[in-house]
Amino acid sequence: MTTFKLQKPEEEIRRVGFVLQKQGIHERIPAQVGINIDVSGSMEALFKTGAVQSAIERILPVALYFDDDGRVDAWVFSEGDRMASITPVTAKNYDGYVDREILGNRDLADIIGGRTDYGPVLRSNLMTYGLIEEKSPGGLLGMIFGLKRETYGEETRSGTPAINYFLTDGENYDHEAAWQILSEAEHAESQIYYVMVGIGDQNFRFLREAAKTFPNVGFVSVRDLGEFVGSDDAYEKLLPDELCTWLKHEHDDEGDDHH
C-alpha cells in the first residue's frame, strides 16, 4: 500500500506553499486547521493499515503553513452523540498519534465502533471556533426550563478562518440534522470551510450534495486512503480550487474590515 510518512516537515511546508502559489495565493493567509476522524466500525481496517496515521501526517504540513500555533485541532466521531475533541496534532506529537491518542485512549472506548452520524461533530467544530453561541431566550419559560437558543455567527473567536478536513468511509444516518447545521453556518457566512474526504466505494450522496449546494463545502472522493495521501498530487487535492478561492475571499474581506 502506498502511503506517506512525514520526515521533513519544512520541505512539506514549502510544497504546500508552492501549491498555493499556483492557485494565486502568493502570501500566507492565516487559517486554523482541524480534522474530524470517523471512528465507526467500518473504519477499523484503515486504522490498522496505518492509512489514518498517514493522512494525519499529510494534513499536518497544511496546518504548519497556515496556523501560527502549528496545530491540527482534532475530533473523532461515530454514532449519535458519540464524539469527542481530542489532543491537537502538532509537529512534536504526530509520530504514533493514532495509536496513542485514539486507539490507545481509554476515554474513547465508548465512541469507537457503531455507525456514522455527522451532525454532533459538525456542531462541536462550530462551537469550538465560536461560530455557534448559546443564549437564553429569556422570559418565564426560559427561566423555568433553562432553554437555550443557538445563534450562528460569521467570525471565529480568533477572527481567523478555519479549514476543517473530514475523513469518513460511510454514509451518515442523520441527513436532516447535519444538513441543517451546514445550512445555518453557510447562511451566517461562517468562517469555516469543510474539505469532505469520502473514502472507499460508497456513493456519499450527502457529501456530494453538500459540496454542490454550499460554497464552503468541498468533496474529495478517495478510493484508497493510503494511495491518496502517498500520491505526489495529494496537496493539490487537499487544497482544491474552491478552497483557495474561499481563502482569498476571506483575506480580501479582512482587508476591507468586514471581519
Secondary structure, 3 states (H helix, E strand, C coil): CCCCCCCCHHHHHHHHHHHHHHCCCCCCCCCEEEEEEECCHHHHHHHHCCHHHHHHHHHHHHHHHHCCCCEEEEEEECCCCCEEEEEEEECCCCCCHHHHHHHCCHHHCCCCCCCCCCHHHHHHHHHHCCCEEEECCCHHHHHHHCCCEEEECCCCCCCCCEEEEEEECCCCCCHHHHHHHHHHHHHCCCCEEEEEEEECCCCCHHHHHHHHHCCCEEEEEECCHHHHHHCCCHHHHHCCHHHHHHHHHHHHHHHCCCC
